[in-house]
Every structure is written in structure tokens, then in C-alpha cells.
Amino acid sequence: MSDRIVDRDRRPLPVQVHSWLSERIARGDYPPGGRLPSEAELAALLGVSRVTVREGIRMLQRDLLVESLHGRGHYVLGPPRLVKKPITELESVTELMEGLGYPIETEVLSVATLPAGGYAEHLDLDTEASVVRLERLRTSEGVPMIYSLDVFPAELVVDPEPDWAGSLLGILEHGEVRIAFSHATIRAVRLDPAVARRIRLPPSLPWVLMQQINYTPGNRKVLFSLDYHRGEKFEFETLRRRREPGEARPGS
């Protein structure tokens, strides 16, 4: 294919843009880690609209060839078989999935306001304090990807009718509660059989559980979350550094 989309190709224009970019990624014109030309530059190069370019790039995101970083552009990932993300990056499930170009659907399995009870210790609350318990399933084109359970003080929700299917961090930020960092524990698990049946998956499947306590800049605990990621679809990576001789261990 030449640099401009040709008339004799009867495929939809976004599909042609997707193919053109895929070919150039495969042959190394745009190497992994590199930034694609801007949407405006690609539109001018290919002789199509920016909307067409954007849809073609969205297809690349679905193929896990490109990751879009807000305000920074589109970056080539290469052809990974798994969803790979730095474990040090704190983002909501919505941000994670959308940033990788996955079409995302959210099923709210349950939402209830109840006494904190056993969750109180995770959030430094009295056991009778009111919390919201939110249970959701994230799917992509009908495929279950992430099962999540979030618990947070009910007082933090200012909207009388929150969009529980949207970004939870966005709901909290609407109440001027900003999450700055989290303490996370990660381990391999299997879902409770009852939960697995509810989300229509066999209980034998492996999952990667990320258990987090999320803090505001003032060190207040505001969100306890359990995010179960499909074990065969996600992997997380981090940078490990060896201590220098004489350097104290963290927390000592």
C-alpha cells in the first residue's frame, strides 16, 4: 500500500489505516516504545480524516499493538500476548482498559451501603461507620477480564446518583477526594466458586489478585479494593533494584 489510501481497496477506511500502520509496525518503521505520528500528521499522510485515523488506531489498541497515553500520544507496544502494565503505575480499571484500547463493558453486580464491619480495619473506621460496597465485572467484547470489589466510606460520595459503571476514582474525585498512592499486595488465586458461577466462568481458572489500600495525599485511607485479573490475560512488571552496601532496608 502506498502512503495514501487507494480507491481500489474497498475495505472500510479505518480498516485500511489499521492495516497500513500494522504493516509498518511489523517491519520496524515504528519500533516498540516509539511514538506514532500524530493523528493530524497521519490524516494528512494518508489522505483521510482524523476521525478515520482515530478509529484505525483504536483497532491497533484492541490488538495490543499501541497504547494511548493521555496528552502524550500513541506508543507502539509490539505484539504482546498478554496485557502488560508497570505495577508501579496507579490507575483505575477503567483507565487501564481504555488506555490499552479495549472496548470495555461494566456490569454492576451489586452496590450497597452497610456498616463497615470487617472492612473497618482496612480503612481505619469504626465498625458501625457506613461504607459503600461495590461489586463489578469488567468485560471486553463479552469476555470477562476483571472482577472487582471496592469498599469506601459512604460520606465520600457527593453525587446523589453516581454512575457506578464508570470510573470509581472519578466518582471520588468529584467529591474532591484524590487518591495519591496505594499499598498493594499481589498474589495468584482462584475465585470463590460461588463468584465464578455468578460471572459465568469455571472456578478452576487462575486469577491475579491485586489487593490495595488507597490513600489521599494526607495519608488518609479512603478505598479498599480487590481487583481480580484473568491470569491468562494479564501480567504486571516492575523494576527491582539491589541495595547498595550499607544501605538500610526500607522501613528500618
Backbone hydrogen bonds, N-H to C=O, Kabsch-Sander energy under -0.5 kcal/mol:
donor,donor_aa,acceptor,acceptor_aa,energy
5,I,46,L,-2.0
9,D,6,V,-1.0
10,R,8,R,-0.8
15,V,12,P,-0.6
16,Q,12,P,-1.8
17,V,13,L,-2.5
18,H,14,P,-2.5
19,S,15,V,-2.5
20,W,16,Q,-2.7
21,L,17,V,-2.5
22,S,18,H,-2.6
23,E,19,S,-2.5
24,R,20,W,-1.5
25,I,21,L,-2.3
26,A,22,S,-2.6
27,R,23,E,-1.8
28,G,25,I,-1.0
29,D,24,R,-2.0
30,Y,24,R,-1.1
33,G,76,V,-3.3
34,G,31,P,-2.4
36,L,74,H,-3.1
42,L,38,S,-2.6
43,A,39,E,-2.4
44,A,40,A,-2.1
45,L,41,E,-2.3
46,L,42,L,-2.7
47,G,43,A,-1.4
48,V,43,A,-1.5
53,V,49,S,-2.0
54,R,50,R,-2.8
55,E,51,V,-2.0
56,G,52,T,-2.2
57,I,53,V,-2.5
58,R,54,R,-2.0
59,M,55,E,-1.5
60,L,56,G,-1.4
61,Q,57,I,-2.3
62,R,58,R,-2.0
63,D,59,M,-1.6
64,L,61,Q,-1.7
65,L,60,L,-2.7
66,V,60,L,-0.8
67,E,75,Y,-2.9
68,S,99,G,-2.0
69,L,67,E,-0.5
69,L,73,G,-2.7
70,H,68,S,-0.5
72,R,69,L,-2.6
73,G,69,L,-1.7
75,Y,67,E,-3.1
76,V,34,G,-2.8
77,L,65,L,-3.2
78,G,65,L,-1.1
83,V,233,K,-2.9
84,K,82,L,-0.8
85,K,83,V,-0.5
85,K,235,E,-1.4
87,I,237,E,-4.0
89,E,86,P,-1.2
90,L,88,T,-0.6
91,E,89,E,-0.7
96,L,92,S,-2.6
97,M,93,V,-2.6
98,E,94,T,-2.6
99,G,95,E,-2.3
100,L,96,L,-1.0
101,G,98,E,-1.5
102,Y,97,M,-2.1
105,E,139,T,-2.8
107,E,137,L,-2.8
108,V,106,T,-0.6
109,L,107,E,-0.9
109,L,135,E,-1.9
110,S,135,E,-1.8
112,A,133,R,-1.7
114,L,112,A,-0.5
114,L,131,V,-2.4
116,A,129,A,-2.3
117,G,127,T,-2.7
119,Y,116,A,-2.6
120,A,117,G,-1.5
122,H,119,Y,-1.0
123,L,119,Y,-0.9
123,L,120,A,-0.9
124,D,120,A,-0.8
125,L,120,A,-2.1
129,A,126,D,-1.5
131,V,114,L,-2.8
132,V,152,F,-3.1
133,R,112,A,-3.0
134,L,132,V,-0.6
134,L,150,D,-3.2
135,E,110,S,-3.0
136,R,148,S,-2.5
137,L,107,E,-2.3
138,R,146,I,-3.5
139,T,105,E,-2.7
139,T,137,L,-0.5
140,S,143,V,-2.0
143,V,140,S,-1.7
145,M,138,R,-3.1
146,I,138,R,-1.8
147,Y,228,Y,-2.2
148,S,136,R,-2.7
149,L,226,L,-2.3
150,D,134,L,-2.9
151,V,224,F,-2.9
152,F,132,V,-1.6
154,A,130,S,-2.1
156,L,153,P,-1.6
157,V,154,A,-1.6
158,V,156,L,-0.7
164,W,162,P,-1.3
166,G,163,D,-2.0
171,I,167,S,-1.6
172,L,168,L,-2.3
173,E,169,L,-2.5
174,H,170,G,-1.6
175,G,171,I,-0.7
175,G,172,L,-1.0
176,E,173,E,-2.0
177,V,172,L,-2.0
178,R,176,E,-0.6
179,I,177,V,-0.5
180,A,178,R,-0.5
180,A,215,Y,-2.6
181,F,215,Y,-1.3
183,H,213,I,-2.5
184,A,182,S,-0.6
185,T,211,Q,-2.6
187,R,209,L,-2.0
189,V,207,W,-2.7
195,V,192,D,-0.6
196,A,192,D,-2.6
197,R,193,P,-2.2
198,R,194,A,-1.7
199,I,195,V,-1.8
200,R,197,R,-1.2
201,L,196,A,-2.6
205,L,202,P,-1.4
207,W,189,V,-2.5
208,V,229,H,-3.1
209,L,187,R,-2.9
209,L,207,W,-0.7
210,M,208,V,-0.5
210,M,227,D,-2.8
211,Q,185,T,-3.0
211,Q,209,L,-0.6
212,Q,210,M,-0.6
212,Q,225,S,-2.7
213,I,183,H,-2.0
214,N,212,Q,-0.5
214,N,223,L,-3.1
215,Y,181,F,-3.2
216,T,220,R,-1.9
219,N,216,T,-2.1
222,V,214,N,-2.6
222,V,220,R,-0.6
223,L,214,N,-1.2
224,F,151,V,-3.0
225,S,212,Q,-2.7
225,S,223,L,-0.5
226,L,149,L,-2.8
227,D,210,M,-2.2
228,Y,147,Y,-3.4
228,Y,226,L,-0.6
229,H,208,V,-2.7
229,H,227,D,-0.7
230,R,145,M,-2.2
231,G,206,P,-2.4
233,K,230,R,-1.7
234,F,230,R,-1.4
235,E,83,V,-2.8
237,E,85,K,-2.3
240,R,238,T,-0.5
247,E,244,E,-2.5
252,S,249,R,-2.0
